[in-house]
Amino acid sequence: MFTGLVREVGHVASFESGRLVVDAATEAATGDSVAIDGVCLTVVESGGGRLSFDVVPETLDRVKPFGTRVNVEPALRAGDPLGGHHVQGHVDGIGRVASVEPEGDGVRVRVEAPPGLLRYCVEKGSVTVDGVSLTIAAVDGTAFEVALIPHTLEVTTLSDLVPGSPVNLETDVLAKYVEKLLPGTMAR
């Protein structure tokens, strides 16, 4: 489990034959879960400021390609502060940035998302974009908007977003459970 509060921005050292190697200060042991751009991956090797992960085709089919800079968050441990929101690291789909507009000291980002994901997006609800826990500022039939504060822009890769950028999206897991439990609905 994660919170969507990114601990650092790592740098992809290599990605060959399914082995992703990330330069990061995050300490993790073999077998630990670490979210990379919101994707829960298992550490298969660590040391010297590097984390290595095996990424299977199932994962690659569901997420955007890894860039050179990635958001890094170690899994939540018992006793850690609970900020952000409940994040599984299971990407629900890929969205596309429609616009990035200045707003006060931050920016407002509009993200187009598939209808199957937008159903779980509500104004003032939670969404994870590239592993970053955010509050939805607005939503309509094709997209949602988030307002990014200067701190978020400074400590995550979201400052790199431009129109057309693909982003990993994870919607609020609680909304999915509520839907499944309602009479007359089927699990998706």
N, C-alpha and C positions, 0 to 999 in steps of 0.2 A: 504494500500500500504506500501511496505517496500523497503529498499535499499540493503539489503544483507550485511550490516555492523553490525555484531554481537556486541551487547552491553556487554554481559557477558556470562560466562558458568554457567548454573544452574545445580542443582543436583536433580534427580528424587527421591522424598521422597516416593511416592507410585503410583501404577497404578492398581486399582482394579475396576471391574464392570464398566469400561468405564470412570472412574474419574482419571485423571492424576493430580498429585500434585507435583509441582516443587519448590524447595527452590531456591529463586532468589532475588536479591536486587532490581530488576526492579520494579518501582512503576506503578501499573495499577489498574484501578477501574473495578468493575463488568460491563461487557459489552464491555470492551476494547478488541481490537485485539492484540495478541502477537504471533510472530512466534517462534515455538519451533522446532529446527532442520529443519527450512524452512517450517513448516506446520502452516498455519494461524489458530489459535484457539481463541475462545472467553473466556475471563476470567469470571468464574461463582462465584468465591470467592477469596478474597485477604486479606492479613494482616499478620503481624508477619513474614515478609520475605518469604511468601509462596504465590504462585499463583495456583489456581485450575481451571481445564478445563474439560468439558465433551467431550469425543472423541467417535464419532459414528462409527458404523461398516463401513460405506462408506469411512470414512477417513482411518481407519485401513487397509482396503483392498488395499489402494493405496500407503501406506508409509511403510518404514522399521520400525521394532520394535524400540521403544524408549529405549535408553541405560541408563546408570546411570548418564552420563554427557551429557548435551544438550546445543546447542547454543540457546541463547535467544535474540530476538530483538523486542522491542515495535514497534507498527505501527508508520509510519511517521506522523508528525503533521505539520500543516501549519506553515511555517517559519523555519522548521528544514533544516539544510544543505542537499543538494542533492548529496551525494556521491554514490558509488556503481553503481547500475543500477535499472531499474524498476522491482520490484519483487512483485508478487501477494500473495505469500504464498500458491499457489495451486500447489502442487507437481505433475509433469507430469509423473513421473515414478521412478523406482528404478534402479540404476546402481550398478556395482560391481567393487571394486578396483582391478586392474590387477597387478599393481606394484607401489612401493614407493621407489624412488632412490634418494640418496643425489645429490644435484646440487648446488655448491657454498655453501653459508651459509644456503640455504633452501633445499627444496626437490621438485622433480618432480613426480607428481602422474598421473598414467594412469588409466582412468575409462572406463570400458566397459559399453555401453549403448544400449538400444533397437534401431533398425533402425529408428523407428518412431520419436525418439528424436534426433538422430544424424543428421537428415535432417535439424534441426534448429541450428546446431553447426557449426560455421565457425571460422577459425583461426583469432585471435584478437577480436572475439565476446565475448559475456557474457554468463555465465552459473552460476547457483546457485547450490552448493553442500552442502547438510545439512544446507541450509540457508545462506551460505557464498557466497557473490558475488565474482566471479573469472573471469579472462580473459583466454580464451582458447589459449594455446600455440601451439597446434598441433591437427589435427583431421584426421582420416582415416575412412575406412568403418566399423570398429567395435568399435572404442573407441576415446576418446579425452584425451588430456593431459593438466594439469594445473601446473604452477610453483608457489609454496608456499613460501613466504618470511618468515623470522624468526618471524616477528610481528604477522602474521596470525597464525602461528603455536603456538605462545604463548597465544593468546587471544581467540582461538576457539578450538573445539574438533577435528579439522582436524589433530592435532598432534597424535591422537589415531589411525589413519588409518593404516591398514596393508593389504596385499594382501588377497582378499576374503571378505573384509568388504563391507556390503551393504551401499549405500548412497542414500539419497533423492535428486532427480534432478528436477530442474525447468529451462526450456529453456527460451530464450528471447521472451517475449510476443509480441514484435514488429514484429518479424519474422513470428509468427503465423498469425497476422493480415494482413501482406503483402501477405502471401500465400492465405489467404481467399479472398482477394480483386482481385487477379490476375484472368484474364479470364480463364475459363476452369478448375478451381480448385474447390473442394468442401470442406465445413467445415468438420473438423475431430472431 
